[in-house]
Amino acid sequence: MDLTFSEAELAFRDELRSWLADHHPGEMPHGDEDEQYAFRRDWQRTLYDGGWAAVHWPSRYGGRDATLTQSAIYFEELGRARAPLAANVLGLLLAGPTIMAWGTEEQQDRYLTPILSAEEIWCQGFSEPEAGSDLASLKTKAVRDGDEWVVTGQKVWTSGAQHSKWCMLVARTDQDVPKHKGLSYFLMDMEQAEIQVRPLVQITGEAEFNELFIEEARIPHENLLGGEGNGWKVALTTLMNERAGLGFFLQVRMRNVLDDLVTAAVQNGRIDDPVVADRLGDLHLRTENLRLLAYRGLSTIEKYGQPGPEGSLTKWLWSETNQLLAQTAADVVGADALVAGTPWAYELLRSRGNSIEGGTTEILKNIVAERVLRLPRAA
């Protein structure tokens, strides 16, 4: 593909760069999670006021009708400016586009604007203790009771649930049909006594993820999205949007961390060690490869209308490279990288989960082998 930006794309980039220079929120506070969340929510409101909260949304819903390349530029520029992601990432990238695709006019009028403004935060209730990679085997049940649905079950790995007003919930509404056909997709109000949120604390000390315990929570029938029994198709729309744009933000953030590491190596003299210089050079090449792979993925979407299986390769290589970068940082920076509360210690600890979140490396390797390389399935 041609990686040269058009005049329109350059104008979009320059406008965004200028706006970010004038409205940058500053450095995010360290330590307290509630302060960090409040900081990102205020930042999203600033983006919303400037018309930059969701550039990929259609203009009639408050977006900018951005092309795929402009959306990539948007996330790249956020990363380069070292600006944080908005607080309502799952609402902007997942819930909003899914409601646009499947929602009634009334649902779109009700939910889309509060997503943009960060007035209402969203989480994703898909994974369960026994239904992670095999989403269709989920056991959370929804039973019709007049004009409401009564929901009972458990969800896990629910990012940001402790801050969320709404949940994209997939539940089983029919036990007597094949598992993919018995699912329905709901917009569930999280502010109910029947829903308990239990944070899962990571080795970094954060609680990005949560467990949800749902005991006869009630959802109005009007909050059913896409029709009863159509939850699998609606959920696929959500999953198709899950990595849109974020890959560009992540690879630019990784470039920023690598640049910081090179600076640290220069300051402590380790850059003169040929082994260290070689490892940093290898990381530079890997990071550049990921940038080009991310853009190659755009060409696939533009050609076929949907992401290809090659996206699994990008995520696999990002996980591997980011973990290698964090370990190299510990070796180059030295003991300071092991001091709790320092940025390098955080990078080292947080990177451990990269090969699990967003698709485990083992599963991604199988996808690449079978669907990209066309190798035979393992016996």
Secondary structure by P-SEA (a helix, b strand, c coil): ccccccaaaaaaaaaaaaaaaaccccccccccaaaaaaaaaaaaaaaaaacccccccccccccccccaaaaaaaaaaaaaacccccccccccccaaaaaaacccaaaaaccccccccccbbbbbcccccccccccccccbbbbbcccbbbbbbccccccccccccccbbbbbccccccccccbbbbbcccccccbbbbbbbcccccccbbbbbbcccccccccccccccaaaaaaaaaaaacccaaaaaaaaaaaaaaaaaaaaaaaacccccaaaaaaaaaaaaaaaaaaaaaaaaaaaaaaccccccaaaaaaaaaaaaaaaaaaaaaaaacccccccccaaaaaaaaacccccccccaaaaaaaaacccccccccc
